[in-house]
Each structure stands twice: as structure tokens, then as C-alpha cells.
Amino acid sequence: MTTALLVLGLLLTILHHADHVLRVDHSGWPFRSVVTPFTFSLLAYPMILFALLGPMRLIRERFAFLAIGTVLTLLAHAFIESPQMQYAMWADNRSLDPHAAGLHNLANIRSPILGVVAVTLAMALNVTAVIATLGMLIDALRLRREAGG
């Protein structure tokens, strides 16, 4: 089950990052000329891939990387790009981020439906990351118990 959740998390991460690029205000290098938190969020891919494909003998390390990525994702969605910001960039075609005043989404459209989709996607990513992290913790504890230590 953890593997399926990690694959789902990887797919949601790709879709969420595509949304970042299209919203523009919370994008960054390599899609804009500035380094932003988005740039560092691209580290999610090696972290998820390590959690997904890493050797079983490194289950603790795989869990640790996944847990760190999950916490950073939750913090980013709470403090850097809130659901209100995600929604407004699509619904009103304007950024609520004071550092991105005057920016519009890449399509230059107003779409409350896309705003709802963006928020739903981010929340689905949050929930999937938490559940996958808990699943990996359970897997690690089970392996430890089976190994007798």
C-alpha cells in the first residue's frame, strides 16, 4: 500500500508543480529567472524516488527523507502558498503574494473552477504525503519487529 501511495504522491507532485508553473507567482527557476522556494521544492523528486525505490535495508533513511519532505510540503502550503493564494491566482487572475504583485497566471484567465482544482490538488498532495509517510513508518516498524530488534 505504501508503494501505491508514493506513486500517487509522485503523480500529484508533478501535477502540483505544473500548477505552480502555470500560476507563475509561486514558480521559480528553472521556469523563471529567479530562485524561489519552488526551486528548492524540486528536491521532492529525488526524495520521493528514494522513498519509493531505495533499498529495504535503508528503510529508516527512506522514512526520514519522506517525513522531512512531508513536513516541508505542509509548511509551504500553510505559510508560503496558502489555499487562498492558489485559488485567487486562478479565480481572480491576480497574485495575493506581496512579492508577486502584478503577476497574472500564464494563461491570463479568470477561472474559479481552476482555482478549486488547484486547491484540491494541493490538499490531495498533503493528505497523500501524510498517509504515505505513516505507511512507511508502519512498514519500518514491522520490519524492525520481524528482524527481532
LINBEL-V484711 format. One record per pair of residues at least 12 apart in sequence whose ideal C-beta (glycine too) atoms are under 6 Angstrom apart, sorted by the first residue. I is the first residue (numbers start at 1). J is the second residue. D is the distance in whole Angstrom. If there is no record, write none. Layout:
BEGIN
i:I j:J d:D
i:I j:J d:D
END
This chain:
BEGIN
i:1 j:135 d:6
i:2 j:135 d:4
i:2 j:136 d:5
i:2 j:139 d:5
i:5 j:128 d:6
i:5 j:131 d:6
i:5 j:132 d:4
i:5 j:135 d:6
i:6 j:51 d:6
i:6 j:52 d:4
i:6 j:132 d:5
i:8 j:128 d:5
i:9 j:128 d:5
i:9 j:129 d:6
i:9 j:132 d:5
i:10 j:48 d:5
i:12 j:124 d:6
i:12 j:125 d:4
i:12 j:128 d:6
i:13 j:44 d:5
i:15 j:121 d:6
i:16 j:121 d:5
i:16 j:122 d:6
i:16 j:125 d:5
i:19 j:118 d:5
i:20 j:38 d:5
i:22 j:106 d:5
i:23 j:89 d:4
i:23 j:105 d:5
i:24 j:103 d:5
i:24 j:105 d:6
i:24 j:106 d:5
i:25 j:89 d:6
i:25 j:95 d:4
i:25 j:97 d:5
i:25 j:100 d:4
i:25 j:103 d:5
i:26 j:38 d:6
i:26 j:81 d:5
i:37 j:80 d:5
i:44 j:69 d:6
i:47 j:65 d:5
i:47 j:69 d:4
i:50 j:65 d:6
i:51 j:65 d:6
i:51 j:66 d:4
i:59 j:140 d:5
i:59 j:143 d:6
i:60 j:140 d:6
i:63 j:136 d:5
i:63 j:137 d:6
i:63 j:140 d:5
i:66 j:133 d:5
i:66 j:136 d:6
i:67 j:133 d:5
i:70 j:129 d:4
i:70 j:133 d:5
i:73 j:129 d:5
i:74 j:126 d:6
i:77 j:122 d:6
i:77 j:126 d:6
i:83 j:119 d:5
i:85 j:97 d:6
i:86 j:118 d:4
i:86 j:119 d:5
i:86 j:122 d:6
i:87 j:115 d:4
i:87 j:119 d:5
i:89 j:105 d:5
i:90 j:111 d:5
i:90 j:114 d:4
i:90 j:115 d:4
i:90 j:118 d:6
i:91 j:112 d:4
i:91 j:115 d:4
i:93 j:105 d:6
i:93 j:110 d:5
END
